[in-house]
C-alpha cells in the first residue's frame, strides 16, 4: 500500500436511467449492479469497490431519484437521500442525451447542499452528436451548480473513467483499506440472486411487468462447490403472473436458465435455482411489506 493512501465512500445520484448501474459495473470490472433499459431498477444501496495502489473507492449506488407517491417510491427516495448524507463524496451522474426536465431539477436541488463534496459526471458522450458543452442538459445543470467540478464519460465503453477515478481519489481523505484488495462488492449471496433474477425478468417480459416485480430468496444452501437456492418472484396481478410464467412455463424456464448461467459465472460454482411466482396485489403500496423489504 502507498505511503499516502486515499479511501472513502462515494454516493452516486442521478435521475432514473442516467447510467449509474452501468457505471458501477464498468468501474468495478465486474457485474455488481442490475442493468436494464427500464428505469428504476436499482432498489438498494449497492457497494462496488475499486482498489489501486494509492486509493480505494467504495461506490454506493442509489435508486434513480424521482418524485412518485407509492410507499415503495418514498422508501427509494429516503434511501437516496440517506446515501448522499453518508458518503464522503457525491457523484452526480447526468445523461447528456436527454434534455433538462423536472426530475433533473429535483436532483440538482438534492445535490446543492453537498456541493462542497460533489463532482458532476456527464455521461453518455457516445450517444450525442454535438460537443458535450453544447447539450441542453449540460448548460442547465452547470448554470445551476457552477462551482462543482465536472468530467465527461461514457459508462458504456469506459471513456473518461480513469480520469474520473483519479479526480475522486484526489478529493478523498487519507484513510484505511476498508475492504481486502480482491473485493469488488460486499453484496450478500441472497441479494445477488434476487437482483440477477429481477434482471432476467426485465429482459424477458413486457414493460408493464418489471415495475411490479420483487424477488425474495426463501431458502439457501451454500457449499464450497455448489449453491442451491429457492426464490419467489412477486407480482401485482394475476395477469402479470401469467406473463412471467409464460405458456406451459416457457418464460419462467428461460428466466431460471439465464439467471443460473449468470450466477454460475458470478459465484464460480454450480448453481441450482428453483423459482416460483406469486401474486401480492399492490405490494408497492403495502407499507408493512415494503418496510420488511428494506429492513431484511
ROGUPA-67198 format. One record per residue (C-alpha): x, z, y; residue number from 0. Coordinates in steps of 0.25 Angstrom, whole numbers. Layout:
{xx = X | zz = Z | yy = Y | resi = NUM} $
...
***
This chain:
{xx = 0 | zz = 0 | yy = 0 | resi = 0} $
{xx = 5 | zz = -3 | yy = 14 | resi = 1} $
{xx = 11 | zz = 7 | yy = 23 | resi = 2} $
{xx = -1 | zz = 5 | yy = 33 | resi = 3} $
{xx = -13 | zz = 3 | yy = 24 | resi = 4} $
{xx = -27 | zz = 0 | yy = 31 | resi = 5} $
{xx = -40 | zz = 3 | yy = 24 | resi = 6} $
{xx = -55 | zz = 5 | yy = 27 | resi = 7} $
{xx = -69 | zz = 1 | yy = 25 | resi = 8} $
{xx = -75 | zz = -12 | yy = 31 | resi = 9} $
{xx = -90 | zz = -13 | yy = 33 | resi = 10} $
{xx = -96 | zz = -27 | yy = 32 | resi = 11} $
{xx = -108 | zz = -30 | yy = 40 | resi = 12} $
{xx = -116 | zz = -43 | yy = 43 | resi = 13} $
{xx = -130 | zz = -49 | yy = 42 | resi = 14} $
{xx = -135 | zz = -54 | yy = 29 | resi = 15} $
{xx = -127 | zz = -65 | yy = 22 | resi = 16} $
{xx = -115 | zz = -64 | yy = 32 | resi = 17} $
{xx = -106 | zz = -65 | yy = 20 | resi = 18} $
{xx = -102 | zz = -50 | yy = 18 | resi = 19} $
{xx = -103 | zz = -51 | yy = 3 | resi = 20} $
{xx = -95 | zz = -64 | yy = 2 | resi = 21} $
{xx = -84 | zz = -58 | yy = 12 | resi = 22} $
{xx = -83 | zz = -45 | yy = 3 | resi = 23} $
{xx = -81 | zz = -54 | yy = -10 | resi = 24} $
{xx = -71 | zz = -63 | yy = -3 | resi = 25} $
{xx = -62 | zz = -52 | yy = 3 | resi = 26} $
{xx = -62 | zz = -43 | yy = -10 | resi = 27} $
{xx = -59 | zz = -55 | yy = -18 | resi = 28} $
{xx = -70 | zz = -50 | yy = -28 | resi = 29} $
{xx = -85 | zz = -50 | yy = -29 | resi = 30} $
{xx = -89 | zz = -37 | yy = -23 | resi = 31} $
{xx = -102 | zz = -40 | yy = -15 | resi = 32} $
{xx = -114 | zz = -49 | yy = -19 | resi = 33} $
{xx = -114 | zz = -63 | yy = -13 | resi = 34} $
{xx = -127 | zz = -70 | yy = -11 | resi = 35} $
{xx = -132 | zz = -81 | yy = -1 | resi = 36} $
{xx = -144 | zz = -72 | yy = 1 | resi = 37} $
{xx = -144 | zz = -61 | yy = 12 | resi = 38} $
{xx = -144 | zz = -46 | yy = 10 | resi = 39} $
{xx = -137 | zz = -46 | yy = -4 | resi = 40} $
{xx = -128 | zz = -34 | yy = -1 | resi = 41} $
{xx = -135 | zz = -21 | yy = -2 | resi = 42} $
{xx = -124 | zz = -10 | yy = -3 | resi = 43} $
{xx = -111 | zz = -8 | yy = 4 | resi = 44} $
{xx = -100 | zz = -15 | yy = -5 | resi = 45} $
{xx = -86 | zz = -12 | yy = -5 | resi = 46} $
{xx = -75 | zz = -23 | yy = -7 | resi = 47} $
{xx = -61 | zz = -19 | yy = -6 | resi = 48} $
{xx = -49 | zz = -27 | yy = -1 | resi = 49} $
{xx = -35 | zz = -21 | yy = -3 | resi = 50} $
{xx = -22 | zz = -27 | yy = 3 | resi = 51} $
{xx = -8 | zz = -21 | yy = 4 | resi = 52} $
{xx = -11 | zz = -15 | yy = 18 | resi = 53} $
{xx = -26 | zz = -13 | yy = 18 | resi = 54} $
{xx = -39 | zz = -10 | yy = 10 | resi = 55} $
{xx = -52 | zz = -15 | yy = 16 | resi = 56} $
{xx = -65 | zz = -9 | yy = 9 | resi = 57} $
{xx = -76 | zz = -18 | yy = 13 | resi = 58} $
{xx = -91 | zz = -13 | yy = 13 | resi = 59} $
{xx = -102 | zz = -23 | yy = 12 | resi = 60} $
{xx = -115 | zz = -21 | yy = 19 | resi = 61} $
{xx = -129 | zz = -27 | yy = 17 | resi = 62} $
{xx = -131 | zz = -39 | yy = 27 | resi = 63} $
{xx = -137 | zz = -32 | yy = 39 | resi = 64} $
{xx = -151 | zz = -36 | yy = 43 | resi = 65} $
{xx = -164 | zz = -30 | yy = 48 | resi = 66} $
{xx = -175 | zz = -29 | yy = 37 | resi = 67} $
{xx = -185 | zz = -18 | yy = 35 | resi = 68} $
{xx = -185 | zz = -15 | yy = 20 | resi = 69} $
{xx = -179 | zz = -2 | yy = 15 | resi = 70} $
{xx = -168 | zz = -10 | yy = 8 | resi = 71} $
{xx = -164 | zz = -17 | yy = 21 | resi = 72} $
{xx = -164 | zz = -4 | yy = 28 | resi = 73} $
{xx = -155 | zz = 2 | yy = 18 | resi = 74} $
{xx = -146 | zz = -10 | yy = 18 | resi = 75} $
{xx = -145 | zz = -9 | yy = 34 | resi = 76} $
{xx = -141 | zz = 6 | yy = 32 | resi = 77} $
{xx = -130 | zz = 2 | yy = 22 | resi = 78} $
{xx = -125 | zz = -8 | yy = 32 | resi = 79} $
{xx = -125 | zz = 2 | yy = 44 | resi = 80} $
{xx = -118 | zz = 13 | yy = 36 | resi = 81} $
{xx = -107 | zz = 4 | yy = 31 | resi = 82} $
{xx = -104 | zz = 0 | yy = 46 | resi = 83} $
{xx = -102 | zz = 14 | yy = 50 | resi = 84} $
{xx = -94 | zz = 18 | yy = 38 | resi = 85} $
{xx = -84 | zz = 6 | yy = 38 | resi = 86} $
{xx = -70 | zz = 7 | yy = 45 | resi = 87} $
{xx = -73 | zz = -7 | yy = 49 | resi = 88} $
{xx = -85 | zz = -16 | yy = 51 | resi = 89} $
{xx = -84 | zz = -31 | yy = 47 | resi = 90} $
{xx = -96 | zz = -38 | yy = 53 | resi = 91} $
{xx = -98 | zz = -52 | yy = 46 | resi = 92} $
{xx = -105 | zz = -63 | yy = 53 | resi = 93} $
{xx = -109 | zz = -76 | yy = 47 | resi = 94} $
{xx = -105 | zz = -87 | yy = 56 | resi = 95} $
{xx = -114 | zz = -97 | yy = 50 | resi = 96} $
{xx = -127 | zz = -90 | yy = 55 | resi = 97} $
{xx = -132 | zz = -88 | yy = 69 | resi = 98} $
{xx = -133 | zz = -75 | yy = 76 | resi = 99} $
{xx = -146 | zz = -68 | yy = 74 | resi = 100} $
{xx = -154 | zz = -55 | yy = 74 | resi = 101} $
{xx = -147 | zz = -50 | yy = 61 | resi = 102} $
{xx = -133 | zz = -53 | yy = 67 | resi = 103} $
{xx = -137 | zz = -46 | yy = 80 | resi = 104} $
{xx = -141 | zz = -33 | yy = 71 | resi = 105} $
{xx = -127 | zz = -33 | yy = 64 | resi = 106} $
{xx = -120 | zz = -35 | yy = 78 | resi = 107} $
{xx = -127 | zz = -22 | yy = 83 | resi = 108} $
{xx = -123 | zz = -15 | yy = 70 | resi = 109} $
{xx = -109 | zz = -19 | yy = 71 | resi = 110} $
{xx = -107 | zz = -16 | yy = 86 | resi = 111} $
{xx = -105 | zz = -1 | yy = 85 | resi = 112} $
{xx = -94 | zz = -3 | yy = 75 | resi = 113} $
{xx = -87 | zz = -14 | yy = 84 | resi = 114} $
{xx = -74 | zz = -6 | yy = 85 | resi = 115} $
{xx = -72 | zz = -7 | yy = 69 | resi = 116} $
{xx = -78 | zz = -21 | yy = 67 | resi = 117} $
{xx = -74 | zz = -35 | yy = 64 | resi = 118} $
{xx = -83 | zz = -47 | yy = 65 | resi = 119} $
{xx = -81 | zz = -57 | yy = 53 | resi = 120} $
{xx = -87 | zz = -70 | yy = 56 | resi = 121} $
{xx = -90 | zz = -76 | yy = 42 | resi = 122} $
{xx = -93 | zz = -90 | yy = 36 | resi = 123} $
{xx = -83 | zz = -98 | yy = 45 | resi = 124} $
{xx = -84 | zz = -108 | yy = 34 | resi = 125} $
{xx = -99 | zz = -110 | yy = 36 | resi = 126} $
{xx = -99 | zz = -114 | yy = 50 | resi = 127} $
{xx = -95 | zz = -128 | yy = 57 | resi = 128} $
{xx = -91 | zz = -123 | yy = 71 | resi = 129} $
{xx = -80 | zz = -113 | yy = 75 | resi = 130} $
{xx = -84 | zz = -99 | yy = 72 | resi = 131} $
{xx = -83 | zz = -95 | yy = 87 | resi = 132} $
{xx = -94 | zz = -106 | yy = 89 | resi = 133} $
{xx = -104 | zz = -99 | yy = 80 | resi = 134} $
{xx = -116 | zz = -93 | yy = 86 | resi = 135} $
{xx = -115 | zz = -80 | yy = 78 | resi = 136} $
{xx = -100 | zz = -78 | yy = 82 | resi = 137} $
{xx = -103 | zz = -79 | yy = 97 | resi = 138} $
{xx = -115 | zz = -70 | yy = 95 | resi = 139} $
{xx = -108 | zz = -59 | yy = 87 | resi = 140} $
{xx = -95 | zz = -60 | yy = 95 | resi = 141} $
{xx = -102 | zz = -59 | yy = 108 | resi = 142} $
{xx = -109 | zz = -46 | yy = 103 | resi = 143} $
{xx = -97 | zz = -40 | yy = 97 | resi = 144} $
{xx = -86 | zz = -46 | yy = 105 | resi = 145} $
{xx = -75 | zz = -35 | yy = 103 | resi = 146} $
{xx = -76 | zz = -35 | yy = 88 | resi = 147} $
{xx = -64 | zz = -44 | yy = 81 | resi = 148} $
{xx = -69 | zz = -55 | yy = 72 | resi = 149} $
{xx = -64 | zz = -64 | yy = 61 | resi = 150} $
{xx = -69 | zz = -77 | yy = 55 | resi = 151} $
{xx = -70 | zz = -78 | yy = 40 | resi = 152} $
{xx = -76 | zz = -85 | yy = 28 | resi = 153} $
{xx = -80 | zz = -75 | yy = 18 | resi = 154} $
{xx = -83 | zz = -86 | yy = 8 | resi = 155} $
{xx = -70 | zz = -93 | yy = 8 | resi = 156} $
{xx = -61 | zz = -82 | yy = 13 | resi = 157} $
{xx = -56 | zz = -88 | yy = 26 | resi = 158} $
{xx = -52 | zz = -77 | yy = 36 | resi = 159} $
{xx = -54 | zz = -65 | yy = 26 | resi = 160} $
{xx = -39 | zz = -61 | yy = 27 | resi = 161} $
{xx = -39 | zz = -61 | yy = 42 | resi = 162} $
{xx = -52 | zz = -52 | yy = 41 | resi = 163} $
{xx = -46 | zz = -42 | yy = 31 | resi = 164} $
{xx = -33 | zz = -41 | yy = 40 | resi = 165} $
{xx = -42 | zz = -39 | yy = 52 | resi = 166} $
{xx = -49 | zz = -28 | yy = 45 | resi = 167} $
{xx = -36 | zz = -21 | yy = 40 | resi = 168} $
{xx = -30 | zz = -21 | yy = 54 | resi = 169} $
{xx = -42 | zz = -13 | yy = 59 | resi = 170} $
{xx = -44 | zz = -3 | yy = 47 | resi = 171} $
{xx = -37 | zz = 10 | yy = 48 | resi = 172} $
{xx = -25 | zz = 15 | yy = 39 | resi = 173} $
{xx = -31 | zz = 20 | yy = 26 | resi = 174} $
{xx = -31 | zz = 22 | yy = 11 | resi = 175} $
{xx = -33 | zz = 13 | yy = 0 | resi = 176} $
{xx = -48 | zz = 16 | yy = -3 | resi = 177} $
{xx = -48 | zz = 8 | yy = -16 | resi = 178} $
{xx = -38 | zz = 4 | yy = -26 | resi = 179} $
{xx = -31 | zz = -9 | yy = -23 | resi = 180} $
{xx = -38 | zz = -17 | yy = -34 | resi = 181} $
{xx = -52 | zz = -13 | yy = -29 | resi = 182} $
{xx = -61 | zz = -23 | yy = -23 | resi = 183} $
{xx = -74 | zz = -15 | yy = -23 | resi = 184} $
{xx = -80 | zz = -1 | yy = -26 | resi = 185} $
{xx = -93 | zz = -6 | yy = -31 | resi = 186} $
{xx = -99 | zz = 0 | yy = -44 | resi = 187} $
{xx = -102 | zz = -8 | yy = -57 | resi = 188} $
{xx = -117 | zz = -6 | yy = -55 | resi = 189} $
{xx = -116 | zz = -11 | yy = -41 | resi = 190} $
{xx = -108 | zz = -23 | yy = -45 | resi = 191} $
{xx = -118 | zz = -26 | yy = -56 | resi = 192} $
{xx = -130 | zz = -25 | yy = -47 | resi = 193} $
{xx = -124 | zz = -34 | yy = -36 | resi = 194} $
{xx = -120 | zz = -44 | yy = -45 | resi = 195} $
{xx = -134 | zz = -45 | yy = -52 | resi = 196} $
{xx = -140 | zz = -46 | yy = -38 | resi = 197} $
{xx = -131 | zz = -57 | yy = -34 | resi = 198} $
{xx = -135 | zz = -65 | yy = -47 | resi = 199} $
{xx = -150 | zz = -63 | yy = -44 | resi = 200} $
{xx = -147 | zz = -68 | yy = -30 | resi = 201} $
{xx = -141 | zz = -81 | yy = -36 | resi = 202} $
{xx = -152 | zz = -84 | yy = -45 | resi = 203} $
{xx = -165 | zz = -80 | yy = -39 | resi = 204} $
{xx = -173 | zz = -85 | yy = -27 | resi = 205} $
{xx = -171 | zz = -80 | yy = -13 | resi = 206} $
{xx = -183 | zz = -71 | yy = -13 | resi = 207} $
{xx = -178 | zz = -62 | yy = -25 | resi = 208} $
{xx = -164 | zz = -57 | yy = -21 | resi = 209} $
{xx = -168 | zz = -48 | yy = -9 | resi = 210} $
{xx = -177 | zz = -41 | yy = -19 | resi = 211} $
{xx = -167 | zz = -39 | yy = -30 | resi = 212} $
{xx = -160 | zz = -26 | yy = -33 | resi = 213} $
{xx = -151 | zz = -23 | yy = -45 | resi = 214} $
{xx = -149 | zz = -10 | yy = -51 | resi = 215} $
{xx = -139 | zz = -7 | yy = -63 | resi = 216} $
{xx = -147 | zz = 2 | yy = -72 | resi = 217} $
{xx = -137 | zz = 5 | yy = -83 | resi = 218} $
{xx = -122 | zz = 2 | yy = -84 | resi = 219} $
{xx = -111 | zz = 3 | yy = -95 | resi = 220} $
{xx = -97 | zz = 1 | yy = -92 | resi = 221} $
{xx = -85 | zz = 0 | yy = -100 | resi = 222} $
{xx = -71 | zz = -6 | yy = -98 | resi = 223} $
{xx = -75 | zz = -19 | yy = -105 | resi = 224} $
{xx = -90 | zz = -20 | yy = -102 | resi = 225} $
{xx = -101 | zz = -17 | yy = -92 | resi = 226} $
{xx = -116 | zz = -16 | yy = -97 | resi = 227} $
{xx = -126 | zz = -16 | yy = -86 | resi = 228} $
{xx = -141 | zz = -15 | yy = -85 | resi = 229} $
{xx = -147 | zz = -19 | yy = -72 | resi = 230} $
{xx = -160 | zz = -21 | yy = -65 | resi = 231} $
{xx = -164 | zz = -31 | yy = -55 | resi = 232} $
{xx = -175 | zz = -26 | yy = -46 | resi = 233} $
{xx = -184 | zz = -36 | yy = -38 | resi = 234} $
{xx = -196 | zz = -34 | yy = -29 | resi = 235} $
{xx = -207 | zz = -42 | yy = -36 | resi = 236} $
{xx = -211 | zz = -47 | yy = -50 | resi = 237} $
{xx = -209 | zz = -62 | yy = -45 | resi = 238} $
{xx = -195 | zz = -59 | yy = -42 | resi = 239} $
{xx = -192 | zz = -53 | yy = -55 | resi = 240} $
{xx = -197 | zz = -66 | yy = -61 | resi = 241} $
{xx = -187 | zz = -74 | yy = -53 | resi = 242} $
{xx = -175 | zz = -65 | yy = -57 | resi = 243} $
{xx = -179 | zz = -65 | yy = -71 | resi = 244} $
{xx = -182 | zz = -80 | yy = -72 | resi = 245} $
{xx = -189 | zz = -88 | yy = -82 | resi = 246} $
{xx = -186 | zz = -82 | yy = -96 | resi = 247} $
{xx = -176 | zz = -73 | yy = -89 | resi = 248} $
{xx = -167 | zz = -84 | yy = -85 | resi = 249} $
{xx = -163 | zz = -79 | yy = -71 | resi = 250} $
{xx = -160 | zz = -65 | yy = -75 | resi = 251} $
{xx = -152 | zz = -70 | yy = -86 | resi = 252} $
{xx = -144 | zz = -79 | yy = -76 | resi = 253} $
{xx = -143 | zz = -67 | yy = -67 | resi = 254} $
{xx = -137 | zz = -58 | yy = -78 | resi = 255} $
{xx = -128 | zz = -68 | yy = -83 | resi = 256} $
{xx = -122 | zz = -71 | yy = -69 | resi = 257} $
{xx = -121 | zz = -56 | yy = -66 | resi = 258} $
{xx = -114 | zz = -53 | yy = -79 | resi = 259} $
{xx = -104 | zz = -64 | yy = -76 | resi = 260} $
{xx = -101 | zz = -59 | yy = -62 | resi = 261} $
{xx = -100 | zz = -45 | yy = -67 | resi = 262} $
{xx = -91 | zz = -48 | yy = -78 | resi = 263} $
{xx = -81 | zz = -54 | yy = -68 | resi = 264} $
{xx = -82 | zz = -43 | yy = -59 | resi = 265} $
{xx = -80 | zz = -32 | yy = -69 | resi = 266} $
{xx = -71 | zz = -39 | yy = -78 | resi = 267} $
{xx = -78 | zz = -34 | yy = -90 | resi = 268} $
{xx = -90 | zz = -39 | yy = -99 | resi = 269} $
{xx = -103 | zz = -36 | yy = -92 | resi = 270} $
{xx = -117 | zz = -35 | yy = -99 | resi = 271} $
{xx = -128 | zz = -35 | yy = -89 | resi = 272} $
{xx = -143 | zz = -33 | yy = -92 | resi = 273} $
{xx = -153 | zz = -36 | yy = -81 | resi = 274} $
{xx = -168 | zz = -33 | yy = -79 | resi = 275} $
{xx = -177 | zz = -36 | yy = -67 | resi = 276} $
{xx = -187 | zz = -26 | yy = -62 | resi = 277} $
{xx = -197 | zz = -27 | yy = -50 | resi = 278} $
{xx = -197 | zz = -16 | yy = -40 | resi = 279} $
{xx = -207 | zz = -20 | yy = -29 | resi = 280} $
{xx = -202 | zz = -20 | yy = -15 | resi = 281} $
{xx = -190 | zz = -12 | yy = -19 | resi = 282} $
{xx = -183 | zz = -15 | yy = -6 | resi = 283} $
{xx = -193 | zz = -7 | yy = 1 | resi = 284} $
{xx = -193 | zz = 5 | yy = -9 | resi = 285} $
{xx = -185 | zz = 16 | yy = -1 | resi = 286} $
{xx = -183 | zz = 24 | yy = -14 | resi = 287} $
{xx = -177 | zz = 12 | yy = -22 | resi = 288} $
{xx = -169 | zz = 7 | yy = -11 | resi = 289} $
{xx = -163 | zz = 21 | yy = -7 | resi = 290} $
{xx = -159 | zz = 22 | yy = -22 | resi = 291} $
{xx = -153 | zz = 9 | yy = -22 | resi = 292} $
{xx = -144 | zz = 13 | yy = -10 | resi = 293} $
{xx = -141 | zz = 27 | yy = -16 | resi = 294} $
{xx = -137 | zz = 22 | yy = -30 | resi = 295} $
***
